[in-house]
Amino acid sequence: MPRIRAVQPGSEIFSYSSETGAGLAEIAAVIEPAKTYCLLGSSGVGKTTLLNRLLGRNEFETKTVRLDDGKGGTTTTRRQLVRLESGRSS
C-alpha cells in the first residue's frame, strides 16, 4: 500500500475480500448519500462483485477466479452510474 499512498497521499485504503465479503461493512460505512463514487482497478479484480455486494443483490454478471492461473476474468464491458438503495451512488 505504500505505492498507493505515494501516488495519492491521504487516501483512505480498505481491504476487501470478494470471496468472503470481509471489509464490506467498512467500505459501505464511508459511502455518503448524494455523493458519487468511482470503482477503479485492473480488469478482473472484483469491482463488479463489490458493487453487487453493496447493492445487496447480483444485479451484474460476474465470473469466478480461474483455477489455472488464479486470476479473475473481464465480465463488465460498460460504464454506468448505479444508485444504491440507500440513496448512495457508486
N, C-alpha and C positions, 0 to 999 in steps of 0.2 A: 503494500500500500504506500510505501514511501514515494514510489514513482507517480502515483495519482496525486499525492499531496504536493509534489514538486511542480506538477503542471497546473493544479488548481488548489492553491493554498486555502485553507479554511473550509474546504468541502466536508460535508458530513459523509461518512463512509459506513455502509451497513453490510454485514454478512448475511447472505440468504441462501437457503438450500431449496432448489426447485424440487428435489426428491422428497424431502421431509416437510418442507414449509417452515423450517426453523428460521427465525428472523423476520417473518412476515408481519407480525404484530408491531415490531419496531418501525418498519417501513410505513405501514398503514397509519401509525400514530403521528408521523410528521407530515402527512399529506393534508393540506389545509383546504377547506371549501373555497370555491371561487378562484382557485389558482390552477394554472396549467403546468403539467409536468411532462417531461420527455424521457422515455426509456431509451438509453443508448448503450450499444455494446456490439461486440462481434457477432457474426451470424452463428446461430445455434447455441447461444449461451443461456437461454431461458427467459428472454424478455417477455414473450407471449405467455409462457407458463406463469410468470409473475403477474402479468395483467389478469389472466384468468383467476388467479388466487385472490387478487384484490377485488375483482368483480363478484367472487363467490360462486362462480359457475364456469363451465367450459364453453365460453362464448366463441373462442377462436381455436382452430385446429392446431395441434402441436404434434411433434414426433418424439419418440423416446431416444435416448442416447444409444448410438450404435455400439454393439458389442465388440466389433472387430477393432475399433480404434478409440472407443470411449468418448467420442465427440457427438455433439448434437447436430441435427440437420436443419437446414433452412425450410421453414414452412410458410411463414408470413411473407407476402410479396407486395403488400400495400402499406400505406401510411394513413392513419386516420385518428381523429380525436374521439376519445371514448369517455363518456360521462359515467362516473361511478354512482351507485345508488345513493351514496351519502351526499351527493351533490359535488363531489370532488372529481376532477378530470385528470386523466393521465394520458 
